[in-house]
């Protein structure tokens, strides 16, 4: 697969996983797979360039193989409500997947095993985002409608840390790629907040500018203090929280809700 492969997912009753490639001709469709419910999130395998996992409105996770014309290789059906978030671990020595659901639980999976390894309970509302730490093996964060950011360790079933991050639903979170103690949250209150796990009494930064709920936030893989966010206000915004005026750029190319974004690991200018 080219380094510039992109992904796209959408859900309108039934869902499609479309794997796209960017080349000289533009963005072309490489492979398309259909599922009988909306697909809410997708994650690439970290050890097989042809494998992806999606999660869907029927509460299931699907494993897909790009080399196969029919889908999916496996289906995991354990969540009792919509599975809204899925992420593949990035630290060496482990191949684990975490999912988050409207059923208020997160689940741990090994793609080689046909059932979940563990269920994490504690959130009191929908889990919108589950993201592995890129630094600490077995550690992930979750963002929820209960207004909290929570940190978990797969070796212990209970929550490790609860951060009352916003006075609104928290829709997204991400880990800084250069600081194992730094995370960012984005919420319905239109703000982004940075959190240092060593001192959670107050945020280390607050970024204001979006005019509607922030749907997704991602740290840059290339710069320790740069991040990107997208919102129901149709915009994508780029920030450098180390600067006195942190808003770097506002991109207004979309004409509807902006629901997802990611930053390329291979091309530092591509989002």
C-alpha positions in Angstrom: 0.0 0.0 0.0 1.2 3.5 -0.8 2.3 5.7 2.1 -0.5 8.0 1.0 -3.4 5.7 1.5 -6.3 7.5 3.2 -9.4 6.2 4.7 -13.0 7.3 4.7 -16.0 6.1 6.6 -19.7 7.0 6.6 -22.9 5.7 8.1 -26.4 6.2 6.7 -28.4 3.1 7.8 -25.8 0.9 6.2 -22.1 1.5 6.2 -19.2 1.4 3.7 -15.5 1.1 4.4 -13.7 2.8 1.5 -9.9 2.4 1.2 -8.6 5.2 -0.9 -5.2 5.9 -2.5 -3.7 9.3 -3.5 -1.7 9.2 -6.7 -1.1 11.4 -9.8 -4.7 10.9 -10.9 -6.0 12.2 -7.6 -7.8 10.2 -4.9 -8.9 6.8 -6.3 -10.8 3.9 -4.7 -8.7 0.8 -4.0 -11.3 -1.3 -2.2 -14.8 -1.0 -0.8 -16.6 -3.1 1.8 -20.2 -2.9 2.9 -21.7 -3.5 6.3 -25.3 -3.6 7.3 -25.1 -0.7 9.8 -23.3 2.6 10.0 -19.5 2.5 10.5 -18.4 5.0 13.1 -14.6 4.5 13.3 -11.7 2.7 11.7 -8.1 1.8 12.7 -5.3 0.3 10.6 -3.4 -2.7 11.9 0.0 -1.9 13.3 1.5 -5.3 12.1 -0.3 -6.0 8.9 -0.6 -3.4 6.2 -3.7 -5.0 4.6 -5.8 -5.3 7.8 -8.3 -2.8 9.3 -10.8 -2.9 12.0 -14.1 -0.9 12.0 -16.8 -0.5 14.6 -20.5 0.0 13.9 -24.0 1.0 15.0 -25.0 -2.5 15.8 -22.3 -2.7 18.5 -19.9 -5.0 16.6 -16.3 -4.7 15.5 -15.3 -6.0 12.0 -11.9 -7.1 10.9 -11.2 -6.6 7.1 -8.4 -7.8 4.9 -7.6 -5.6 1.9 -6.5 -8.7 -0.1 -9.9 -10.3 0.2 -12.9 -9.3 -2.0 -15.5 -10.4 0.5 -15.7 -9.0 4.0 -15.2 -9.3 7.0 -12.7 -11.9 8.3 -14.1 -11.7 11.8 -17.0 -10.0 13.6 -16.9 -9.3 17.3 -20.4 -8.7 18.7 -20.2 -7.9 22.5 -21.1 -4.2 23.0 -24.8 -3.9 23.6 -25.2 -0.4 22.0 -23.3 1.5 19.2 -19.6 0.9 19.1 -18.3 4.4 18.5 -14.5 4.2 18.8 -11.8 1.8 17.9 -8.0 2.0 18.1 -5.0 -0.3 17.6 -2.1 -0.2 20.1 1.1 1.5 18.8 3.7 0.4 21.4 6.0 -2.5 20.5 5.5 -5.9 21.8 1.7 -5.9 22.0 -1.1 -6.2 19.4 -4.2 -5.0 21.2 -7.3 -3.2 20.1 -9.6 -1.0 22.4 -13.2 -0.1 21.6 -15.6 2.4 23.2 -19.3 2.2 23.1 -22.6 4.0 23.9 -23.1 1.1 26.4 -20.6 3.1 28.6 -17.9 0.4 28.5 -14.6 0.0 26.8 -13.4 -3.4 25.7 -10.0 -4.8 25.1 -9.4 -7.2 22.2 -6.6 -9.3 20.8 -7.3 -9.8 17.0 -6.0 -13.4 17.3 -8.7 -14.2 20.0 -12.4 -14.5 19.1 -13.7 -12.6 22.2 -12.8 -9.6 24.3 -10.1 -10.0 26.9 -11.5 -7.5 29.4 -14.3 -5.0 29.8 -13.7 -1.6 31.5 -16.5 0.0 33.4 -16.8 3.3 35.2 -18.0 5.9 32.7 -21.5 7.1 33.4 -22.4 8.1 29.8 -21.5 7.4 26.2 -17.8 6.7 25.4 -17.0 8.8 22.3 -13.2 8.2 22.1 -10.7 5.5 23.1 -7.1 6.2 22.3 -3.9 4.2 23.1 -0.9 5.9 24.6 1.9 6.0 22.1 4.4 5.8 24.9 3.1 3.6 27.8 2.3 -0.1 26.9 -1.2 -1.2 27.9 -2.4 2.4 28.7 -5.3 4.1 27.0 -7.5 7.2 27.4 -11.2 7.5 27.0 -13.5 10.6 26.6 -17.1 10.5 27.5 -20.5 12.2 27.6 -20.1 12.2 31.4 -17.7 15.2 31.0 -14.6 13.2 32.0 -11.3 12.0 30.5 -10.2 8.7 32.0 -6.9 6.9 31.9 -6.8 3.1 32.1 -4.2 0.3 32.5 -5.1 -3.0 30.8 -3.4 -4.9 33.7 -6.0 -3.6 36.1 -9.8 -3.6 35.4 -10.5 -0.4 37.4 -9.9 3.2 36.2 -6.4 4.6 36.9 -7.3 8.3 36.7 -10.5 10.4 36.4 -10.1 14.0 35.0 -13.2 16.2 35.2 -12.2 17.8 31.9 -15.1 19.9 30.8 -18.5 21.0 32.0 -19.9 19.5 28.8 -19.7 16.2 26.9 -16.2 15.3 25.9 -16.2 14.1 22.3 -12.5 13.5 21.5 -9.1 13.1 23.1 -5.5 12.5 21.9 -2.0 11.9 23.4 0.9 14.1 22.6 3.5 12.2 20.6 6.4 13.8 22.5 5.2 13.9 26.1 3.8 10.8 27.8 2.0 12.9 30.4 0.2 15.3 28.0 -3.3 14.8 26.5 -5.8 17.1 24.8 -9.6 17.0 25.0 -12.2 18.5 22.8 -15.8 19.1 23.9 -19.3 20.3 23.2 -18.4 23.6 25.0 -16.3 24.4 21.9 -13.0 24.4 23.8 -9.8 22.3 23.6 -8.0 21.7 26.9 -4.5 20.2 27.6 -4.0 18.0 30.6 -0.8 17.0 32.4 -1.3 13.7 34.1 1.0 14.7 37.0 -1.2 17.6 37.9 -4.9 17.4 36.9 -6.2 20.2 39.0 -6.3 22.6 36.1 -5.6 22.4 32.4 -2.1 23.4 31.1 -3.7 25.1 28.1 -7.2 26.1 26.9 -7.8 26.9 23.2 -10.9 28.8 22.2 -12.2 29.7 18.7 -14.6 27.0 17.5 -18.2 28.1 17.6 -19.8 24.6 17.8 -18.9 21.3 19.4 -15.4 19.9 18.6 -15.7 16.5 17.1 -12.1 15.4 16.7 -8.7 16.5 17.9 -5.2 15.2 17.0 -1.7 16.1 18.0 0.9 16.5 15.2 3.3 13.5 14.7 6.0 16.0 13.9 5.7 19.0 16.3 5.3 18.7 20.1 3.0 21.7 20.5 0.9 21.6 17.3 -2.5 20.0 17.0 -5.5 20.0 14.7 -9.2 20.0 15.5 -12.5 19.8 13.5 -16.0 20.9 14.5 -19.6 21.0 13.8 -18.9 24.7 12.9 -17.7 23.2 9.5 -14.0 24.3 10.1 -10.7 22.6 10.6 -8.3 24.6 12.9 -4.6 24.3 13.5 -3.1 25.4 16.8 0.3 25.8 18.5 -0.4 25.9 22.2 3.1 27.3 23.0 2.4 30.6 21.2 0.7 33.7 22.7 -1.8 33.6 19.8 -2.2 29.8 19.5 -4.6 29.7 16.5 -2.4 29.2 13.4 -5.0 28.7 10.7 -8.7 28.2 10.2 -9.7 26.1 7.1 -13.3 26.6 5.8 -13.4 24.2 2.9 -16.2 22.0 4.2 -19.8 22.9 3.8 -21.2 20.6 6.4 -20.3 19.1 9.8 -16.6 18.2 10.0 -16.6 14.9 11.9 -13.1 13.5 11.6 -9.5 14.2 10.7 -6.0 12.7 11.0 -2.5 13.9 10.3 -0.3 11.9 7.9 2.7 10.1 9.5 4.6 10.3 6.2 3.9 13.8 4.8 4.1 16.5 7.5 2.0 18.9 5.4 -0.9 16.5 4.8 -4.1 16.2 6.9 
